[in-house]
Amino acid sequence: MNSLSRELLIAIDLAEAGDWDGAHNLVQEYEDDVMAAWIHAVLHKIEGDLGNAGYWYRRAGRIDRVGDEPQAELRVIREHIGFKS
């Protein structure tokens, strides 16, 4: 598993633990990566900032996921990252 994948999994762990700021700070470091952008979108959905979430969903190419439940979506992202490693 590469270091970016590990960092993104940490961001998901932080989000699942309720550390929104920690997760957000981490994904902001990788905003050119589509998986980081997808996590970023979910974080803004959790925050309730749907306009910003939509922006990040578009950057990630995942606008079709905007209606997904955030915790389930984080599990899907975790699986995708696992397959990338």
Backbone bond lengths (Angstrom), bond angles and torsions (degrees), N, CA, C in turn:
res aa  C-N    CA-C-N  psi(-1)  N-CA   C-N-CA  omega(-1)  CA-C   N-CA-C  phi
1 M - - - 1.450 - - 1.530 107.94 -
2 N 1.329 116.14 133.15 1.460 118.99 -179.28 1.536 111.26 -79.99
3 S 1.326 115.16 168.29 1.476 119.57 -174.80 1.526 112.16 -66.54
4 L 1.330 118.28 -34.55 1.465 119.80 177.66 1.524 110.01 -63.19
5 S 1.319 117.21 -44.97 1.467 120.36 178.92 1.523 110.69 -59.10
6 R 1.327 116.82 -42.95 1.476 120.09 178.24 1.528 110.82 -61.31
7 E 1.321 116.88 -43.84 1.469 121.06 179.91 1.532 111.01 -62.26
8 L 1.325 116.46 -41.80 1.467 119.71 -179.67 1.523 111.50 -68.35
9 L 1.333 116.90 -35.31 1.466 119.52 175.43 1.525 110.65 -66.31
10 I 1.319 117.19 -36.13 1.469 120.60 175.16 1.527 109.85 -63.39
11 A 1.331 116.78 -42.08 1.463 120.29 178.53 1.532 110.56 -60.19
12 I 1.329 117.00 -40.94 1.462 120.34 177.45 1.523 110.20 -64.91
13 D 1.333 116.91 -43.19 1.475 120.28 177.27 1.526 110.45 -57.03
14 L 1.326 116.32 -44.96 1.467 120.79 -179.75 1.528 110.67 -62.78
15 A 1.332 116.55 -44.35 1.462 120.74 179.60 1.526 110.65 -61.63
16 E 1.325 116.32 -44.08 1.466 119.96 -179.45 1.527 111.90 -66.54
17 A 1.330 116.07 -26.78 1.469 120.64 178.84 1.528 112.05 -85.74
18 G 1.336 116.92 -1.76 1.456 120.71 178.87 1.521 114.47 88.94
19 D 1.328 117.17 9.45 1.469 120.97 178.17 1.530 108.69 -92.35
20 W 1.332 115.26 75.11 1.460 121.08 -177.02 1.525 110.57 -59.93
21 D 1.333 117.06 -46.52 1.464 120.03 -177.74 1.519 111.72 -61.21
22 G 1.325 116.96 -44.75 1.464 120.45 179.59 1.515 111.61 -61.29
23 A 1.333 116.47 -45.14 1.461 120.95 179.17 1.524 110.50 -64.23
24 H 1.312 116.45 -43.63 1.462 121.26 -178.35 1.528 110.95 -64.19
25 N 1.320 116.73 -45.36 1.467 120.06 178.89 1.517 111.26 -59.09
26 L 1.314 116.73 -38.84 1.460 120.64 -178.70 1.521 111.85 -69.18
27 V 1.331 118.50 -47.92 1.472 119.04 -177.56 1.520 112.04 -68.68
28 Q 1.320 117.47 -26.37 1.470 119.69 177.79 1.524 111.91 -62.68
29 E 1.321 116.80 -25.06 1.468 120.55 178.75 1.525 112.22 -69.58
30 Y 1.336 117.56 -17.23 1.465 122.10 -174.18 1.523 111.26 -126.80
31 E 1.315 117.63 38.36 1.461 119.87 -170.56 1.522 114.23 -66.65
32 D 1.333 119.03 -10.37 1.463 120.32 175.69 1.528 112.65 -87.22
33 D 1.329 117.71 -7.68 1.449 122.36 179.49 1.533 109.24 -89.24
34 V 1.336 117.62 134.18 1.466 119.92 -176.14 1.525 112.85 -67.15
35 M 1.324 118.19 -34.15 1.466 119.50 178.52 1.528 110.33 -69.55
36 A 1.319 117.19 -39.47 1.469 120.83 176.19 1.523 109.55 -63.61
37 A 1.325 116.80 -39.71 1.465 120.34 178.51 1.527 110.39 -63.74
38 W 1.326 117.28 -37.58 1.464 120.81 178.98 1.527 110.08 -65.72
39 I 1.324 117.37 -45.07 1.468 120.46 176.25 1.523 109.87 -60.96
40 H 1.325 116.45 -42.22 1.464 122.19 178.98 1.528 109.79 -57.41
41 A 1.330 116.33 -42.62 1.468 120.87 178.43 1.525 111.20 -60.33
42 V 1.328 116.05 -45.92 1.464 120.16 -179.10 1.529 110.02 -63.25
43 L 1.318 116.91 -40.42 1.464 120.00 179.56 1.526 111.16 -60.27
44 H 1.326 116.98 -42.90 1.464 118.98 178.88 1.522 111.76 -70.06
45 K 1.342 116.70 -29.19 1.462 119.28 174.15 1.533 108.96 -66.02
46 I 1.327 117.17 -44.04 1.462 121.04 177.61 1.523 110.21 -59.62
47 E 1.321 116.17 -40.86 1.466 121.92 -179.48 1.525 111.64 -66.69
48 G 1.325 116.32 -24.98 1.458 120.50 -177.18 1.515 113.51 96.19
49 D 1.332 117.21 6.63 1.461 122.58 178.91 1.531 108.05 -94.36
50 L 1.331 115.56 79.98 1.456 120.39 -172.76 1.516 113.62 -69.69
51 G 1.317 117.98 -28.31 1.463 120.50 175.77 1.517 111.00 -64.00
52 N 1.322 116.08 -46.92 1.456 121.17 178.46 1.529 109.99 -67.36
53 A 1.327 117.19 -39.24 1.467 120.31 176.95 1.525 109.96 -58.25
54 G 1.331 116.79 -44.65 1.458 120.52 179.66 1.514 112.60 -59.67
55 Y 1.326 115.87 -40.67 1.466 120.35 176.51 1.526 109.87 -56.94
56 W 1.341 117.66 -48.77 1.468 121.44 -177.20 1.529 111.51 -70.88
57 Y 1.329 118.15 -33.11 1.463 119.54 174.34 1.528 110.26 -62.20
58 R 1.319 117.19 -41.38 1.467 120.16 177.90 1.519 110.41 -64.58
59 R 1.329 117.88 -42.75 1.474 120.99 178.64 1.525 111.08 -61.45
60 A 1.323 116.09 -34.09 1.464 120.81 -178.72 1.530 112.41 -84.02
61 G 1.330 116.99 -9.92 1.463 119.96 -175.71 1.523 111.97 70.20
62 R 1.347 116.43 30.42 1.471 121.66 -175.09 1.529 112.32 -126.82
63 I 1.323 117.80 31.42 1.460 120.72 -177.70 1.533 111.07 -57.63
64 D 1.325 116.73 -23.78 1.466 120.53 178.39 1.528 112.40 -67.00
65 R 1.338 118.06 -13.67 1.466 121.61 -177.86 1.524 113.30 -97.43
66 V 1.320 117.82 1.06 1.461 121.36 -173.02 1.533 112.88 -56.85
67 G 1.306 118.39 -29.31 1.455 121.08 -178.58 1.523 114.86 -89.57
68 D 1.315 117.07 -1.17 1.473 120.69 -177.72 1.527 111.52 -69.91
69 E 1.316 115.64 153.26 1.469 121.75 175.00 1.532 107.70 -72.22
70 P 1.339 117.64 130.19 1.473 120.84 -171.55 1.525 115.65 -56.36
71 Q 1.316 119.03 -45.00 1.472 119.82 -176.84 1.534 111.09 -66.96
72 A 1.310 116.47 -39.61 1.469 119.78 176.88 1.527 109.95 -65.56
73 E 1.304 115.57 -39.31 1.462 120.20 -179.84 1.528 110.87 -64.73
74 L 1.327 117.68 -39.90 1.468 120.25 176.96 1.525 110.87 -61.69
75 R 1.322 117.52 -35.89 1.470 120.15 177.24 1.530 110.71 -65.65
76 V 1.329 116.71 -39.40 1.469 120.95 177.71 1.525 109.95 -64.46
77 I 1.322 116.77 -43.52 1.463 120.43 179.52 1.527 109.61 -62.48
78 R 1.334 116.71 -42.81 1.472 120.67 178.05 1.538 109.95 -55.60
79 E 1.324 116.76 -44.20 1.467 120.42 178.91 1.524 111.26 -63.08
80 H 1.318 117.29 -42.66 1.473 120.94 178.95 1.525 110.84 -61.45
81 I 1.311 116.80 -42.58 1.467 120.06 179.61 1.521 109.95 -65.13
82 G 1.317 116.48 -39.98 1.460 119.94 178.04 1.511 112.66 -59.63
83 F 1.337 116.72 -36.95 1.459 120.37 179.46 1.519 111.43 -74.82
84 K 1.333 118.36 -23.95 1.468 122.04 179.28 1.518 112.12 -74.60
85 S 1.333 116.98 -25.99 1.468 120.02 -171.04 1.519 111.75 -71.34
